Amino acid sequence: MEKLAGALFFLVLLFGALIVIFLVARELVTWYWKINDILSTLKSINRRLALLVNEASPEARPDRDAKTTDEPPSDGRVDSNEKSTEGDEVKQCRYCKEETPKDDDMCQVCGSYIG
């Protein structure tokens, strides 16, 4: 009976030691490959993209079509009713579908590269 208890104690101790070794090795691998930093960066990107999608969707901004002041928005963006009056001198953003002056490289609404 004592042999069985000793063997069981040894197995539990061995199993505990293997778990500790596994957790330490896992931490070393995630530290070496910067997996925790990559994960936090991806979460930050995901959060910012969600904000952009909510901001760009017409349902999220019902006041977007109604121009209330003659001044540009405080964040520097162009209102959707404020189109360029230069005729064919505009190009359309492929992401938000807003018109931007042809000489601009970035969309004034969503900030994406137009090219």
VEXDO-974345 format. One record per residue (C-alpha): x negated, y negated, z. Coordinates in steps of 0.5 Angstrom, whole numbers, plus 500, padded with zeros to 3 digits. Each point is the difference from the previous one (the first is absolute). Last residue first. Layout:
N
XYZ
...
// end
This chain:
115
506386388
506500505
497501507
505501505
501494505
508501501
503494498
494496496
498506496
493500499
495498494
504493499
499498493
506502497
505497505
503505504
507503499
503505506
501507498
498502507
495506498
498499493
499492501
503497493
496495496
501492499
498495495
506502495
504494502
496496505
506499505
497505505
505502504
503498507
506504501
496506503
496495505
493500499
496502506
495495504
502503507
504493502
505501494
499495494
504493502
506498496
504503506
506506500
499504494
505506500
497506497
496502506
505499505
502507500
493502502
500508502
505502495
496496494
494505502
493496500
500499507
502507502
495503495
494496503
502501507
500508498
493499497
497496506
502506504
497505495
494497500
499499508
502508500
494501495
495496504
502504506
499506497
494498497
497498506
502507504
497504494
493496500
497506497
495501506
505498506
505505497
495505500
498499507
507500503
501506497
494503502
502498507
507503500
497506497
495501505
505499506
505505497
495505499
498499508
507501502
501506496
493503503
503498507
506503499
497506497
495501506
506499505
503506496
494504500
499499508
507501501
500507496
493502504
503498507
506505498
// end
